[in-house]
């Protein structure tokens, strides 16, 4: 069960760039969940991904505590859904579902922060334990969500 969670039902086994595949799967599922069911489902999915991600990573990495295998993508899923919460809540305050380019911006910013690992994201990644595996992507998701809102504000307030 923990392997299914950590690989996000096998997405982590896709060839080349499993983290990007995991983030893309999370984008599509999260965007659809928020659009067709509601913000509450995205919140529930995010909380479940974080809680189950910590549990599954702890189990799967118990015999190799300093590794961060590329097939583990539940951290990207949790981080991506956190990033999506920011535009989802912003649009929800206007009684709307997320629309282009909010989710795409969240995805691009998340990948940027996840790959470059600035500041606290890099510090969490350097923990080299299951907590670091999850925490760096959680922080990347928070930073990506904030960057998405800043980019939207610049576009709507300054450029329009």
C-alpha positions in Angstrom: 0.0 0.0 0.0 2.8 2.5 0.9 4.5 1.9 -2.5 1.2 2.7 -4.3 1.1 6.0 -2.3 4.7 7.0 -2.7 4.7 6.3 -6.5 1.2 7.9 -6.8 -0.3 4.7 -8.2 2.6 4.1 -10.5 3.1 7.6 -11.9 6.6 7.6 -10.3 7.6 4.7 -12.5 7.1 6.7 -15.8 10.4 7.1 -17.7 12.3 10.4 -17.6 11.5 13.1 -15.1 9.1 11.3 -12.7 8.8 14.4 -10.6 7.4 16.3 -13.5 5.0 13.5 -14.3 3.9 13.4 -10.7 3.4 17.2 -10.7 1.5 17.0 -14.0 -0.8 14.3 -12.7 -1.4 16.3 -9.6 -2.2 19.4 -11.7 -4.8 17.6 -13.8 -6.4 15.8 -10.9 -6.4 18.8 -8.6 -7.7 21.2 -11.3 -10.5 18.8 -12.2 -11.4 18.2 -8.6 -11.7 21.9 -7.8 -13.5 22.7 -11.0 -16.0 19.9 -11.1 -16.6 19.2 -7.4 -15.3 22.2 -5.5 -12.5 23.7 -3.4 -13.3 21.5 -0.5 -12.2 18.4 -2.5 -8.9 19.9 -3.3 -8.4 20.8 0.4 -9.2 17.2 1.4 -7.0 15.7 -1.3 -4.1 18.0 -0.2 -4.5 17.1 3.5 -4.6 13.3 2.6 -1.6 13.6 0.3 0.5 15.3 3.0 -0.6 12.9 5.8 -0.3 9.7 3.7 2.8 11.0 2.1 4.7 11.3 5.4 3.4 7.9 6.5 4.3 6.1 3.2 7.7 7.8 2.9 8.6 6.8 6.4 7.7 3.2 5.7 9.3 3.0 2.3 12.5 4.7 3.4 12.9 2.9 6.7 15.7 0.7 5.3 17.4 3.5 3.3 16.8 6.6 5.4 19.1 9.0 3.5 17.7 8.3 0.0 15.2 10.3 -2.0 14.4 7.9 -4.9 13.1 9.5 -8.0 10.1 7.1 -8.2 8.7 8.7 -5.0 6.4 11.4 -6.3 3.8 11.7 -3.5 5.8 14.7 -2.3 5.4 16.4 -5.7 1.7 15.6 -5.6 1.3 17.2 -2.1 3.4 20.2 -3.1 1.5 20.7 -6.4 -1.9 20.6 -4.6 -0.6 23.1 -2.0 0.4 25.4 -4.9 -3.0 25.0 -6.5 -4.8 26.0 -3.2 -3.6 29.5 -3.6 -5.2 30.4 -6.9 -8.2 28.1 -6.0 -8.9 30.1 -2.9 -8.3 33.4 -4.7 -10.8 32.5 -7.4 -13.1 31.0 -4.8 -13.3 34.3 -3.1 -14.9 35.6 -6.3 -17.3 32.6 -6.5 -15.3 31.2 -9.5 -13.4 28.1 -10.2 -9.7 28.4 -11.2 -9.2 29.5 -14.8 -6.3 29.7 -17.1 -3.5 30.7 -16.4 -3.7 30.3 -12.6 -3.2 26.5 -12.4 -0.5 26.6 -15.2 1.4 29.3 -13.4 1.2 27.3 -10.1 2.6 24.3 -12.0 5.5 26.2 -13.6 6.4 28.0 -10.3 6.2 24.7 -8.4 8.6 23.0 -10.9 10.9 26.0 -10.7 11.1 25.9 -6.8 11.2 22.1 -6.7 14.1 21.9 -9.2 16.1 24.9 -8.1 15.4 24.4 -4.3 16.0 27.9 -3.1 16.4 28.9 0.6 14.1 26.8 2.9 13.3 24.4 0.2 17.0 23.4 -0.2 17.4 23.4 3.6 14.6 20.9 3.9 16.0 18.8 1.0 19.4 18.6 2.8 17.8 16.8 5.8 18.3 13.6 3.9 15.4 11.8 5.6 11.7 11.0 4.9 10.7 14.3 6.5 13.0 16.2 4.1 11.6 14.3 1.1 8.1 15.6 1.9 9.0 19.0 3.4 11.0 20.4 0.5 8.0 19.9 -1.8 5.6 21.2 0.7 7.7 24.4 1.0 8.1 24.5 -2.8 4.3 24.4 -3.0 3.8 27.3 -0.6 6.4 29.4 -2.4 4.8 28.5 -5.8 1.4 29.4 -4.5 2.6 32.7 -3.3 4.5 33.4 -6.5 1.4 32.6 -8.5 -0.6 35.2 -6.5 2.1 37.8 -6.9 2.3 37.2 -10.6 -1.5 37.5 -10.8 -1.4 40.7 -8.8 1.3 42.2 -11.0 -0.6 41.2 -14.2 -4.0 42.5 -13.0 -3.0 45.6 -11.1 0.1 46.8 -12.9 -0.2 45.5 -16.5 -3.9 45.8 -17.1 
